[in-house]
Amino acid sequence: MGEWKCQNCGYKIQAETPPEECPSCKQKCEFADVSCYIPDCGATGSDERL
C-alpha cells in the first residue's frame, strides 16, 4: 500500500492506487506517491520532502 499526496491541496491518503477524484478538494488532481522505504523518513512511512 502506498501513500498518495494530492498535488492541488496536499491531502494524503493511503491506498493501493490513487483515487480519480481527491476526497478533500473534490477535483481531478494528480497524486504523487510519497511513500518512503528508507530509514531517513523515520517511522512515518511518508517522505515529507515530496
PDBQT receptor file of N, H, CA, C and O in Angstrom, charges set to zero:
ATOM      1  N   MET A   1       0.851  -1.173   0.000  1.00  0.00    +0.000 N 
ATOM      2  CA  MET A   1       0.000   0.000   0.000  1.00  0.00    +0.000 C 
ATOM      3  C   MET A   1       0.897   1.236   0.000  1.00  0.00    +0.000 C 
ATOM      4  O   MET A   1       1.906   1.282   0.704  1.00  0.00    +0.000 OA
ATOM      5  N   GLY A   2       0.528   2.209  -0.776  1.00  0.00    +0.000 N 
ATOM      6  H   GLY A   2      -0.291   2.172  -1.349  1.00  0.00    +0.000 HD
ATOM      7  CA  GLY A   2       1.298   3.436  -0.873  1.00  0.00    +0.000 C 
ATOM      8  C   GLY A   2       0.597   4.600  -0.210  1.00  0.00    +0.000 C 
ATOM      9  O   GLY A   2      -0.573   4.517   0.164  1.00  0.00    +0.000 OA
ATOM     10  N   GLU A   3       1.332   5.683  -0.074  1.00  0.00    +0.000 N 
ATOM     11  H   GLU A   3       2.283   5.751  -0.379  1.00  0.00    +0.000 HD
ATOM     12  CA  GLU A   3       0.736   6.919   0.439  1.00  0.00    +0.000 C 
ATOM     13  C   GLU A   3       0.783   7.933  -0.693  1.00  0.00    +0.000 C 
ATOM     14  O   GLU A   3       1.836   8.174  -1.282  1.00  0.00    +0.000 OA
ATOM     15  N   TRP A   4      -0.357   8.520  -0.988  1.00  0.00    +0.000 N 
ATOM     16  H   TRP A   4      -1.213   8.325  -0.509  1.00  0.00    +0.000 HD
ATOM     17  CA  TRP A   4      -0.509   9.424  -2.118  1.00  0.00    +0.000 C 
ATOM     18  C   TRP A   4      -0.846  10.822  -1.624  1.00  0.00    +0.000 C 
ATOM     19  O   TRP A   4      -1.605  10.987  -0.669  1.00  0.00    +0.000 OA
ATOM     20  N   LYS A   5      -0.275  11.832  -2.283  1.00  0.00    +0.000 N 
ATOM     21  H   LYS A   5       0.341  11.699  -3.058  1.00  0.00    +0.000 HD
ATOM     22  CA  LYS A   5      -0.499  13.231  -1.901  1.00  0.00    +0.000 C 
ATOM     23  C   LYS A   5      -1.065  13.989  -3.096  1.00  0.00    +0.000 C 
ATOM     24  O   LYS A   5      -0.510  13.962  -4.195  1.00  0.00    +0.000 OA
ATOM     25  N   CYS A   6      -2.178  14.663  -2.854  1.00  0.00    +0.000 N 
ATOM     26  H   CYS A   6      -2.629  14.686  -1.961  1.00  0.00    +0.000 HD
ATOM     27  CA  CYS A   6      -2.810  15.482  -3.893  1.00  0.00    +0.000 C 
ATOM     28  C   CYS A   6      -1.902  16.676  -4.202  1.00  0.00    +0.000 C 
ATOM     29  O   CYS A   6      -1.488  17.399  -3.296  1.00  0.00    +0.000 OA
ATOM     30  N   GLN A   7      -1.599  16.873  -5.471  1.00  0.00    +0.000 N 
ATOM     31  H   GLN A   7      -1.935  16.286  -6.208  1.00  0.00    +0.000 HD
ATOM     32  CA  GLN A   7      -0.733  17.979  -5.874  1.00  0.00    +0.000 C 
ATOM     33  C   GLN A   7      -1.459  19.320  -5.825  1.00  0.00    +0.000 C 
ATOM     34  O   GLN A   7      -0.825  20.373  -5.900  1.00  0.00    +0.000 OA
ATOM     35  N   ASN A   8      -2.771  19.287  -5.699  1.00  0.00    +0.000 N 
ATOM     36  H   ASN A   8      -3.286  18.432  -5.638  1.00  0.00    +0.000 HD
ATOM     37  CA  ASN A   8      -3.557  20.520  -5.644  1.00  0.00    +0.000 C 
ATOM     38  C   ASN A   8      -3.673  21.054  -4.218  1.00  0.00    +0.000 C 
ATOM     39  O   ASN A   8      -3.358  22.216  -3.965  1.00  0.00    +0.000 OA
ATOM     40  N   CYS A   9      -4.123  20.211  -3.283  1.00  0.00    +0.000 N 
ATOM     41  H   CYS A   9      -4.379  19.266  -3.489  1.00  0.00    +0.000 HD
ATOM     42  CA  CYS A   9      -4.402  20.699  -1.928  1.00  0.00    +0.000 C 
ATOM     43  C   CYS A   9      -3.505  20.091  -0.850  1.00  0.00    +0.000 C 
ATOM     44  O   CYS A   9      -3.514  20.556   0.290  1.00  0.00    +0.000 OA
ATOM     45  N   GLY A  10      -2.728  19.054  -1.193  1.00  0.00    +0.000 N 
ATOM     46  H   GLY A  10      -2.721  18.676  -2.118  1.00  0.00    +0.000 HD
ATOM     47  CA  GLY A  10      -1.820  18.448  -0.219  1.00  0.00    +0.000 C 
ATOM     48  C   GLY A  10      -2.423  17.330   0.607  1.00  0.00    +0.000 C 
ATOM     49  O   GLY A  10      -1.751  16.800   1.491  1.00  0.00    +0.000 OA
ATOM     50  N   TYR A  11      -3.664  16.953   0.351  1.00  0.00    +0.000 N 
ATOM     51  H   TYR A  11      -4.210  17.384  -0.368  1.00  0.00    +0.000 HD
ATOM     52  CA  TYR A  11      -4.335  15.872   1.072  1.00  0.00    +0.000 C 
ATOM     53  C   TYR A  11      -3.585  14.565   0.845  1.00  0.00    +0.000 C 
ATOM     54  O   TYR A  11      -3.170  14.274  -0.277  1.00  0.00    +0.000 OA
ATOM     55  N   LYS A  12      -3.408  13.777   1.902  1.00  0.00    +0.000 N 
ATOM     56  H   LYS A  12      -3.744  14.014   2.814  1.00  0.00    +0.000 HD
ATOM     57  CA  LYS A  12      -2.719  12.489   1.798  1.00  0.00    +0.000 C 
ATOM     58  C   LYS A  12      -3.695  11.357   2.087  1.00  0.00    +0.000 C 
ATOM     59  O   LYS A  12      -4.567  11.463   2.949  1.00  0.00    +0.000 OA
ATOM     60  N   ILE A  13      -3.523  10.267   1.338  1.00  0.00    +0.000 N 
ATOM     61  H   ILE A  13      -2.815  10.180   0.637  1.00  0.00    +0.000 HD
ATOM     62  CA  ILE A  13      -4.378   9.100   1.503  1.00  0.00    +0.000 C 
ATOM     63  C   ILE A  13      -3.530   7.849   1.322  1.00  0.00    +0.000 C 
ATOM     64  O   ILE A  13      -2.623   7.824   0.490  1.00  0.00    +0.000 OA
ATOM     65  N   GLN A  14      -3.820   6.823   2.093  1.00  0.00    +0.000 N 
ATOM     66  H   GLN A  14      -4.556   6.843   2.769  1.00  0.00    +0.000 HD
ATOM     67  CA  GLN A  14      -3.136   5.544   1.943  1.00  0.00    +0.000 C 
ATOM     68  C   GLN A  14      -4.050   4.620   1.145  1.00  0.00    +0.000 C 
ATOM     69  O   GLN A  14      -5.191   4.366   1.530  1.00  0.00    +0.000 OA
ATOM     70  N   ALA A  15      -3.525   4.121   0.022  1.00  0.00    +0.000 N 
ATOM     71  H   ALA A  15      -2.598   4.327  -0.292  1.00  0.00    +0.000 HD
ATOM     72  CA  ALA A  15      -4.305   3.246  -0.855  1.00  0.00    +0.000 C 
ATOM     73  C   ALA A  15      -3.358   2.535  -1.807  1.00  0.00    +0.000 C 
ATOM     74  O   ALA A  15      -2.202   2.931  -1.960  1.00  0.00    +0.000 OA
ATOM     75  N   GLU A  16      -3.857   1.477  -2.449  1.00  0.00    +0.000 N 
ATOM     76  H   GLU A  16      -4.795   1.156  -2.325  1.00  0.00    +0.000 HD
ATOM     77  CA  GLU A  16      -3.064   0.759  -3.450  1.00  0.00    +0.000 C 
ATOM     78  C   GLU A  16      -2.809   1.650  -4.664  1.00  0.00    +0.000 C 
ATOM     79  O   GLU A  16      -1.700   1.684  -5.196  1.00  0.00    +0.000 OA
ATOM     80  N   THR A  17      -3.846   2.371  -5.095  1.00  0.00    +0.000 N 
ATOM     81  H   THR A  17      -4.747   2.344  -4.663  1.00  0.00    +0.000 HD
ATOM     82  CA  THR A  17      -3.743   3.299  -6.219  1.00  0.00    +0.000 C 
ATOM     83  C   THR A  17      -4.431   4.604  -5.831  1.00  0.00    +0.000 C 
ATOM     84  O   THR A  17      -5.329   4.593  -4.988  1.00  0.00    +0.000 OA
ATOM     85  N   PRO A  18      -4.035   5.719  -6.421  1.00  0.00    +0.000 N 
ATOM     86  CA  PRO A  18      -4.667   6.993  -6.069  1.00  0.00    +0.000 C 
ATOM     87  C   PRO A  18      -6.100   7.064  -6.594  1.00  0.00    +0.000 C 
ATOM     88  O   PRO A  18      -6.424   6.430  -7.598  1.00  0.00    +0.000 OA
ATOM     89  N   PRO A  19      -6.947   7.822  -5.931  1.00  0.00    +0.000 N 
ATOM     90  CA  PRO A  19      -8.339   7.952  -6.390  1.00  0.00    +0.000 C 
ATOM     91  C   PRO A  19      -8.434   8.804  -7.656  1.00  0.00    +0.000 C 
ATOM     92  O   PRO A  19      -7.515   9.559  -7.976  1.00  0.00    +0.000 OA
ATOM     93  N   GLU A  20      -9.537   8.679  -8.359  1.00  0.00    +0.000 N 
ATOM     94  H   GLU A  20     -10.283   8.066  -8.099  1.00  0.00    +0.000 HD
ATOM     95  CA  GLU A  20      -9.784   9.504  -9.543  1.00  0.00    +0.000 C 
ATOM     96  C   GLU A  20     -10.017  10.962  -9.152  1.00  0.00    +0.000 C 
ATOM     97  O   GLU A  20      -9.583  11.883  -9.844  1.00  0.00    +0.000 OA
ATOM     98  N   GLU A  21     -10.713  11.153  -8.026  1.00  0.00    +0.000 N 
ATOM     99  H   GLU A  21     -11.065  10.405  -7.463  1.00  0.00    +0.000 HD
ATOM    100  CA  GLU A  21     -11.046  12.493  -7.545  1.00  0.00    +0.000 C 
ATOM    101  C   GLU A  21     -10.570  12.627  -6.108  1.00  0.00    +0.000 C 
ATOM    102  O   GLU A  21     -10.746  11.707  -5.310  1.00  0.00    +0.000 OA
ATOM    103  N   CYS A  22      -9.972  13.754  -5.772  1.00  0.00    +0.000 N 
ATOM    104  H   CYS A  22      -9.828  14.501  -6.421  1.00  0.00    +0.000 HD
ATOM    105  CA  CYS A  22      -9.484  13.976  -4.420  1.00  0.00    +0.000 C 
ATOM    106  C   CYS A  22     -10.656  14.069  -3.444  1.00  0.00    +0.000 C 
ATOM    107  O   CYS A  22     -11.583  14.845  -3.673  1.00  0.00    +0.000 OA
ATOM    108  N   PRO A  23     -10.629  13.294  -2.362  1.00  0.00    +0.000 N 
ATOM    109  CA  PRO A  23     -11.704  13.352  -1.375  1.00  0.00    +0.000 C 
ATOM    110  C   PRO A  23     -11.785  14.697  -0.645  1.00  0.00    +0.000 C 
ATOM    111  O   PRO A  23     -12.831  15.044  -0.096  1.00  0.00    +0.000 OA
ATOM    112  N   SER A  24     -10.696  15.443  -0.639  1.00  0.00    +0.000 N 
ATOM    113  H   SER A  24      -9.846  15.162  -1.086  1.00  0.00    +0.000 HD
ATOM    114  CA  SER A  24     -10.671  16.712   0.082  1.00  0.00    +0.000 C 
ATOM    115  C   SER A  24     -11.141  17.887  -0.772  1.00  0.00    +0.000 C 
ATOM    116  O   SER A  24     -12.069  18.599  -0.390  1.00  0.00    +0.000 OA
ATOM    117  N   CYS A  25     -10.501  18.093  -1.930  1.00  0.00    +0.000 N 
ATOM    118  H   CYS A  25      -9.747  17.514  -2.240  1.00  0.00    +0.000 HD
ATOM    119  CA  CYS A  25     -10.842  19.272  -2.743  1.00  0.00    +0.000 C 
ATOM    120  C   CYS A  25     -11.836  18.958  -3.862  1.00  0.00    +0.000 C 
ATOM    121  O   CYS A  25     -12.254  19.856  -4.593  1.00  0.00    +0.000 OA
ATOM    122  N   LYS A  26     -12.212  17.683  -3.993  1.00  0.00    +0.000 N 
ATOM    123  H   LYS A  26     -11.872  16.954  -3.399  1.00  0.00    +0.000 HD
ATOM    124  CA  LYS A  26     -13.226  17.244  -4.967  1.00  0.00    +0.000 C 
ATOM    125  C   LYS A  26     -12.861  17.550  -6.413  1.00  0.00    +0.000 C 
ATOM    126  O   LYS A  26     -13.744  17.720  -7.253  1.00  0.00    +0.000 OA
ATOM    127  N   GLN A  27     -11.555  17.621  -6.710  1.00  0.00    +0.000 N 
ATOM    128  H   GLN A  27     -10.837  17.483  -6.027  1.00  0.00    +0.000 HD
ATOM    129  CA  GLN A  27     -11.089  17.881  -8.067  1.00  0.00    +0.000 C 
ATOM    130  C   GLN A  27     -10.408  16.635  -8.624  1.00  0.00    +0.000 C 
ATOM    131  O   GLN A  27      -9.997  15.756  -7.866  1.00  0.00    +0.000 OA
ATOM    132  N   LYS A  28     -10.291  16.562  -9.939  1.00  0.00    +0.000 N 
ATOM    133  H   LYS A  28     -10.626  17.276 -10.554  1.00  0.00    +0.000 HD
ATOM    134  CA  LYS A  28      -9.494  15.502 -10.567  1.00  0.00    +0.000 C 
ATOM    135  C   LYS A  28      -8.059  16.008 -10.565  1.00  0.00    +0.000 C 
ATOM    136  O   LYS A  28      -7.675  16.816 -11.411  1.00  0.00    +0.000 OA
ATOM    137  N   CYS A  29      -7.271  15.531  -9.610  1.00  0.00    +0.000 N 
ATOM    138  H   CYS A  29      -7.583  14.875  -8.923  1.00  0.00    +0.000 HD
ATOM    139  CA  CYS A  29      -5.922  16.028  -9.395  1.00  0.00    +0.000 C 
ATOM    140  C   CYS A  29      -4.883  14.964  -9.692  1.00  0.00    +0.000 C 
ATOM    141  O   CYS A  29      -5.191  13.774  -9.749  1.00  0.00    +0.000 OA
ATOM    142  N   GLU A  30      -3.664  15.405  -9.877  1.00  0.00    +0.000 N 
ATOM    143  H   GLU A  30      -3.414  16.372  -9.830  1.00  0.00    +0.000 HD
ATOM    144  CA  GLU A  30      -2.528  14.496  -9.957  1.00  0.00    +0.000 C 
ATOM    145  C   GLU A  30      -2.152  14.122  -8.527  1.00  0.00    +0.000 C 
ATOM    146  O   GLU A  30      -2.138  14.980  -7.644  1.00  0.00    +0.000 OA
ATOM    147  N   PHE A  31      -1.850  12.859  -8.296  1.00  0.00    +0.000 N 
ATOM    148  H   PHE A  31      -1.861  12.163  -9.013  1.00  0.00    +0.000 HD
ATOM    149  CA  PHE A  31      -1.411  12.390  -6.990  1.00  0.00    +0.000 C 
ATOM    150  C   PHE A  31       0.030  11.908  -7.105  1.00  0.00    +0.000 C 
ATOM    151  O   PHE A  31       0.367  11.157  -8.020  1.00  0.00    +0.000 OA
ATOM    152  N   ALA A  32       0.881  12.342  -6.176  1.00  0.00    +0.000 N 
ATOM    153  H   ALA A  32       0.607  12.952  -5.433  1.00  0.00    +0.000 HD
ATOM    154  CA  ALA A  32       2.274  11.896  -6.128  1.00  0.00    +0.000 C 
ATOM    155  C   ALA A  32       2.406  10.810  -5.077  1.00  0.00    +0.000 C 
ATOM    156  O   ALA A  32       1.814  10.900  -4.002  1.00  0.00    +0.000 OA
ATOM    157  N   ASP A  33       3.184   9.784  -5.390  1.00  0.00    +0.000 N 
ATOM    158  H   ASP A  33       3.665   9.711  -6.264  1.00  0.00    +0.000 HD
ATOM    159  CA  ASP A  33       3.456   8.715  -4.432  1.00  0.00    +0.000 C 
ATOM    160  C   ASP A  33       4.528   9.231  -3.472  1.00  0.00    +0.000 C 
ATOM    161  O   ASP A  33       5.679   9.414  -3.866  1.00  0.00    +0.000 OA
ATOM    162  N   VAL A  34       4.150   9.466  -2.214  1.00  0.00    +0.000 N 
ATOM    163  H   VAL A  34       3.214   9.317  -1.894  1.00  0.00    +0.000 HD
ATOM    164  CA  VAL A  34       5.093   9.986  -1.209  1.00  0.00    +0.000 C 
ATOM    165  C   VAL A  34       5.489   8.908  -0.207  1.00  0.00    +0.000 C 
ATOM    166  O   VAL A  34       5.984   9.215   0.877  1.00  0.00    +0.000 OA
ATOM    167  N   SER A  35       5.269   7.643  -0.571  1.00  0.00    +0.000 N 
ATOM    168  H   SER A  35       4.866   7.394  -1.452  1.00  0.00    +0.000 HD
ATOM    169  CA  SER A  35       5.684   6.536   0.289  1.00  0.00    +0.000 C 
ATOM    170  C   SER A  35       7.202   6.552   0.416  1.00  0.00    +0.000 C 
ATOM    171  O   SER A  35       7.912   6.878  -0.535  1.00  0.00    +0.000 OA
ATOM    172  N   CYS A  36       7.680   6.204   1.573  1.00  0.00    +0.000 N 
ATOM    173  H   CYS A  36       7.103   5.939   2.346  1.00  0.00    +0.000 HD
ATOM    174  CA  CYS A  36       9.117   6.182   1.788  1.00  0.00    +0.000 C 
ATOM    175  C   CYS A  36       9.525   4.810   2.302  1.00  0.00    +0.000 C 
ATOM    176  O   CYS A  36       8.899   4.250   3.202  1.00  0.00    +0.000 OA
ATOM    177  N   TYR A  37      10.581   4.289   1.714  1.00  0.00    +0.000 N 
ATOM    178  H   TYR A  37      11.089   4.744   0.982  1.00  0.00    +0.000 HD
ATOM    179  CA  TYR A  37      11.030   2.950   2.061  1.00  0.00    +0.000 C 
ATOM    180  C   TYR A  37      12.448   2.946   2.628  1.00  0.00    +0.000 C 
ATOM    181  O   TYR A  37      13.084   1.896   2.710  1.00  0.00    +0.000 OA
ATOM    182  N   ILE A  38      12.939   4.119   3.018  1.00  0.00    +0.000 N 
ATOM    183  H   ILE A  38      12.422   4.973   2.951  1.00  0.00    +0.000 HD
ATOM    184  CA  ILE A  38      14.287   4.211   3.569  1.00  0.00    +0.000 C 
ATOM    185  C   ILE A  38      14.235   4.720   5.003  1.00  0.00    +0.000 C 
ATOM    186  O   ILE A  38      13.285   5.414   5.367  1.00  0.00    +0.000 OA
ATOM    187  N   PRO A  39      15.218   4.399   5.819  1.00  0.00    +0.000 N 
ATOM    188  CA  PRO A  39      15.206   4.817   7.232  1.00  0.00    +0.000 C 
ATOM    189  C   PRO A  39      15.214   6.330   7.443  1.00  0.00    +0.000 C 
ATOM    190  O   PRO A  39      14.818   6.791   8.514  1.00  0.00    +0.000 OA
ATOM    191  N   ASP A  40      15.648   7.114   6.464  1.00  0.00    +0.000 N 
ATOM    192  H   ASP A  40      15.970   6.740   5.595  1.00  0.00    +0.000 HD
ATOM    193  CA  ASP A  40      15.702   8.568   6.605  1.00  0.00    +0.000 C 
ATOM    194  C   ASP A  40      14.336   9.188   6.906  1.00  0.00    +0.000 C 
ATOM    195  O   ASP A  40      14.267  10.290   7.451  1.00  0.00    +0.000 OA
ATOM    196  N   CYS A  41      13.265   8.503   6.563  1.00  0.00    +0.000 N 
ATOM    197  H   CYS A  41      13.320   7.608   6.120  1.00  0.00    +0.000 HD
ATOM    198  CA  CYS A  41      11.922   9.042   6.768  1.00  0.00    +0.000 C 
ATOM    199  C   CYS A  41      11.411   8.813   8.185  1.00  0.00    +0.000 C 
ATOM    200  O   CYS A  41      10.361   9.337   8.558  1.00  0.00    +0.000 OA
ATOM    201  N   GLY A  42      12.130   8.049   8.963  1.00  0.00    +0.000 N 
ATOM    202  H   GLY A  42      12.983   7.623   8.660  1.00  0.00    +0.000 HD
ATOM    203  CA  GLY A  42      11.671   7.766  10.319  1.00  0.00    +0.000 C 
ATOM    204  C   GLY A  42      10.532   6.781  10.309  1.00  0.00    +0.000 C 
ATOM    205  O   GLY A  42      10.437   5.943   9.413  1.00  0.00    +0.000 OA
ATOM    206  N   ALA A  43       9.672   6.872  11.292  1.00  0.00    +0.000 N 
ATOM    207  H   ALA A  43       9.750   7.553  12.020  1.00  0.00    +0.000 HD
ATOM    208  CA  ALA A  43       8.591   5.914  11.436  1.00  0.00    +0.000 C 
ATOM    209  C   ALA A  43       7.312   6.321  10.708  1.00  0.00    +0.000 C 
ATOM    210  O   ALA A  43       6.320   5.596  10.786  1.00  0.00    +0.000 OA
ATOM    211  N   THR A  44       7.301   7.445  10.009  1.00  0.00    +0.000 N 
ATOM    212  H   THR A  44       8.107   8.033   9.946  1.00  0.00    +0.000 HD
ATOM    213  CA  THR A  44       6.075   7.927   9.401  1.00  0.00    +0.000 C 
ATOM    214  C   THR A  44       5.671   7.121   8.166  1.00  0.00    +0.000 C 
ATOM    215  O   THR A  44       4.480   6.966   7.896  1.00  0.00    +0.000 OA
ATOM    216  N   GLY A  45       6.653   6.602   7.406  1.00  0.00    +0.000 N 
ATOM    217  H   GLY A  45       7.621   6.728   7.625  1.00  0.00    +0.000 HD
ATOM    218  CA  GLY A  45       6.336   5.900   6.172  1.00  0.00    +0.000 C 
ATOM    219  C   GLY A  45       6.058   6.835   5.032  1.00  0.00    +0.000 C 
ATOM    220  O   GLY A  45       5.777   6.394   3.918  1.00  0.00    +0.000 OA
ATOM    221  N   SER A  46       6.130   8.129   5.292  1.00  0.00    +0.000 N 
ATOM    222  H   SER A  46       6.358   8.488   6.197  1.00  0.00    +0.000 HD
ATOM    223  CA  SER A  46       5.841   9.148   4.304  1.00  0.00    +0.000 C 
ATOM    224  C   SER A  46       7.058  10.052   4.165  1.00  0.00    +0.000 C 
ATOM    225  O   SER A  46       7.682  10.412   5.163  1.00  0.00    +0.000 OA
ATOM    226  N   ASP A  47       7.399  10.420   2.935  1.00  0.00    +0.000 N 
ATOM    227  H   ASP A  47       6.892  10.128   2.124  1.00  0.00    +0.000 HD
ATOM    228  CA  ASP A  47       8.535  11.282   2.686  1.00  0.00    +0.000 C 
ATOM    229  C   ASP A  47       8.057  12.722   2.632  1.00  0.00    +0.000 C 
ATOM    230  O   ASP A  47       7.479  13.140   1.630  1.00  0.00    +0.000 OA
ATOM    231  N   GLU A  48       8.286  13.484   3.682  1.00  0.00    +0.000 N 
ATOM    232  H   GLU A  48       8.756  13.144   4.497  1.00  0.00    +0.000 HD
ATOM    233  CA  GLU A  48       7.824  14.869   3.759  1.00  0.00    +0.000 C 
ATOM    234  C   GLU A  48       8.576  15.786   2.803  1.00  0.00    +0.000 C 
ATOM    235  O   GLU A  48       8.180  16.935   2.612  1.00  0.00    +0.000 OA
ATOM    236  N   ARG A  49       9.653  15.295   2.202  1.00  0.00    +0.000 N 
ATOM    237  H   ARG A  49       9.975  14.361   2.357  1.00  0.00    +0.000 HD
ATOM    238  CA  ARG A  49      10.405  16.103   1.241  1.00  0.00    +0.000 C 
ATOM    239  C   ARG A  49       9.677  16.206  -0.086  1.00  0.00    +0.000 C 
ATOM    240  O   ARG A  49       9.993  17.077  -0.896  1.00  0.00    +0.000 OA
ATOM    241  N   LEU A  50       8.711  15.336  -0.321  1.00  0.00    +0.000 N 
ATOM    242  H   LEU A  50       8.454  14.628   0.337  1.00  0.00    +0.000 HD
ATOM    243  CA  LEU A  50       7.975  15.330  -1.599  1.00  0.00    +0.000 C 
ATOM    244  C   LEU A  50       6.721  16.160  -1.502  1.00  0.00    +0.000 C 
ATOM    245  O   LEU A  50       5.977  16.271  -2.477  1.00  0.00    +0.000 OA
TER     246      LEU A  50
